[in-house]
Amino acid sequence: MADLTTTIDTHLAAYCEPDAERRATLVAEVWNPEGELIDPPMEGQGLDAIAGLGGAVVTHYPGHTFRRTTTVDEHHGYARYGWAMVAPDGTRLWLSGRYDSEVYVFDTATGALVGRIATDPSPHGLAVWPQPGRYSLGHTGNTR
C-alpha cells in the first residue's frame, strides 16, 4: 500500500486525468471499492462513480490540474491538505472560499481576482501557507 501522501497525489492526478480508462485505473489504486467521495456539490460512491466525478471535472475544466500545496496532515482517520487548481497555461489559479460559498479565480501574473463562482454552502476552504520566498495557496481538503 502506498503512503498517504502518494495516495492523495494519485487521487488528485486521477481527478484531472482526461483518459477515462487511465482515470479509472488511478481511482482503483487509491480508493476502496465502496469508498465515498463527498466534495460538495459533487458526491460519488464506488469506483465508477468517483471516476465519473473526475470525468465531470475534465469536461468542465479541460487541461486543468490539481496540485497539492501543503504536506498531508492525518488525524483520526482524516487527511487534511491544501490544494489548488491551475489552468493548463498556468494563468489562472482556482481556490475555494471556506466561509463565502464561492470559488475565487486569480490571475497568476498579477494576483488580481478575475472571477467569483457561487457554490453550495458546504464547508470549503481558502488558506494561505507562507513558505520561504513565496506563497502557496490552496484548499484545506479533508479526505477519509
N, C-alpha and C positions, 0 to 999 in steps of 0.2 A: 504494500500500500504506500502511496506517495505521502510525503509530509504535507501538512496543512497549507503551507504557502504554495506549493506546487499544485495542490488541489484547487485553490482559489484562482491561481493564474490560468489553469486549464479551463475552469468554468468561465472565466472572462473571455478567453480565446474562443470557446465554443459559442458564446453569445453573439459574436460578430463573425463567425465563420460562414462565408457565403455558400459553400458546398454542403448541401443538406446531408449527404452521406457522411462526410467528414465531421460535420457538426454532431450528428447522432453518435458517432464513434467517441468523440470527446466527451459528450454528456454521459455516455455509458461508462467511461473511465472513472468519473468522479462522483456520480450520483447513484444512490440506492434505487433499485427499480421501482420502489414505492415512494421515493422521495417527493417532497412538495416544495415548490419554489413560489414564494409569495413576495412579489415586488410590485406593489400597487402602482398602477391599476391592473397589472398582469398577474395571473396565477396559473400554475400548472402542476398536475400531479402525475408522476410516472415519467419514464424516459422520453416517450414520444411527445408528451405534452410540453415537457421542459425544452426539448429540442425545437418544438414548434414555436415556443416563445422567442427563441433565438432567431428563427426564420422571420418572425414579425419585426424584430429589431433590424435585421438585414434589409428587409423590404422598406422600412421607413427611413433608415439611415445607411444607405449603401456606402460601403467603403470606410465607415467609421470604425474606430477601435476603442475598446476599454483598456485603461491602464490602471494597475494598482498603484496608488500613490503613497502608501504607507506600509509599514510592516503589518503582519497579521497578529492580532491580539485575540487569544482564545480564553474563554472563561465560562464555566458552567454549561458546556456543550454548544456555545455560540462562538462564531468567529466574527471579529469586527475588523474592518479595514477601510481605508479610503480608496476611492476610485474616481476616475474622470473619463469622459467620453470625448474623443478627439476626432475632428473631421479628417478625411483622407489627406488633405493637403496641409493639415496642421494649423489652419487659420481659425478654427472655432473650437472652443472648449465648452462642453455642456456640463452643468452642475445642478444638482437638485437642492432646493431650499428646504431646510428641516422644518421650519415653522411657518413658511409662507405659502405652502401648497402651490409651488410653481418651480419650473426649471429655468435656470438662467443660461444664456448663451453669451460667451465673451469672445471678443476678437483677441487672438493671442498676440498680435503685433502691437496693439495699442492698449490692451487691457480694458477696452470700453465694453460696456454691457450693450449688446446689439439685439437681444431678444429675451422675451419672457413668455413662458408657456404654462398655462394653468394646468394643475394636476389634481388628482384625488388628495384629500386632506390627510391621508395616512402618513405616518412618520417617514420622513426622508431627511437627509442631512446635507448641509454645506459646511465644510470645515476647512480651515487653512492650517497647514502644518509647516511652520518655518523650518527651513533646512539651511545649513551654512551656504550662504551665497545665492540662495534662490528661495522661491516659494513653491509649494506643492499643494494643489487644490484638489479636493475630491469629496466623495460621499462617504458617510460612515455606514458601510454595508454590514448587515447582520445576517449571517448565514448559519443555518443549523442543519 
